[in-house]
């Protein structure tokens, strides 16, 4: 199976009713914006859970990782690593920890 691979935290997998990772067809160039647009189009229940409805900015306690890099503060239209676009490495959506 081909496509961009997305790994969601357990609570979002449950909300979207998916097991394991999600595979998406995302047109090139694959960016955070295009990937999240495709994810929300495929699973509308996720709209507003990862990005704010109005601003489309990443929610404060959500982080993005790929290829052992924190991509949380990258520009939404910056191309993701080639390995993510090729589907050989997953794009991880992670709930950040807070507190002490």
N, C-alpha and C positions, 0 to 999 in steps of 0.2 A: 504494500500500500504506500503510495507516495503522498506528498504534501508537507506543509509546514506542521511540525509537531508542537503542541502546547500542553504543558503540564500545569494543572490548576490545583490550588489547595483543596483539601477534602470538603470544606463547606461549600465551595463553588461547584465542585463536581456533583455534590448532592443536589444543589439548587438546579443545576443544568441537567440533572439526571443522566450523567455520563460516567462510565467506568474507565479508569485509566486515563491515558492522554487523549487529547482531541487532535484530529488531523484536519487541516484546512487547505483549500486551494486559495492561494493568495497571489495576485498578479505581481510581477516584478515592477519596480524594486520593492522588496519586502521590507517594510518599516514597522515600527511599533504601531503607528496609526493604521496602516493598511491591515496588519495582522489583527488588531483589536476590532477594527471595523468588520472584518470577516468573521471573527469570533462572535460578536454581538449580532450579526446578521443570521448566523447559523443557530445561535442560542439567545434569542431576544430577552430571556429572563435575566441574563447577565448584564444588561444595559444598566449603567449606574452603579454597579458593584465594584468595578475595577477603575473606571473613570467617572468623573463628575458629569452629570447630565448636561449641564449648561456649558461649562468651560472645556470639557473633554480632556481635562488634565488628570493625571494619575492621582488616585486617592492617597492621602497621607500615609496610611498604614499598609500600602501595597508596594511591593518591590518587584523589579524585573531582573532576571539573570539569564545569561546564555554564555556558553563556552567559558565557564568559570569567571565571568565578568559581571559586575553589577552595572546594568544598563538603565537603572532607574532614573538617572538624571540626564540621559541622552535626549537630544531633540526628537520629538515624535516622528519627524520625517527623515531622520538619518537612517540610512540603510542598516539593516541588522547584519550580523556576520553571515558570510556565505554558507557556513555549515547549517545555520538555521534556515536560510532560504532553500537549501537543498534537502532539508529534512533529515540530515545526518545527526544534528544536535537539536535538542528541544529548547523552546523558549519557556522559561519558568516564571509563573506568576506566584509570588510568595507573600503571605501575610506577615508583616513585620511584627516583631515583638516589642512591647513597651513595658515600662515599669522598672523596678529595681529591687 
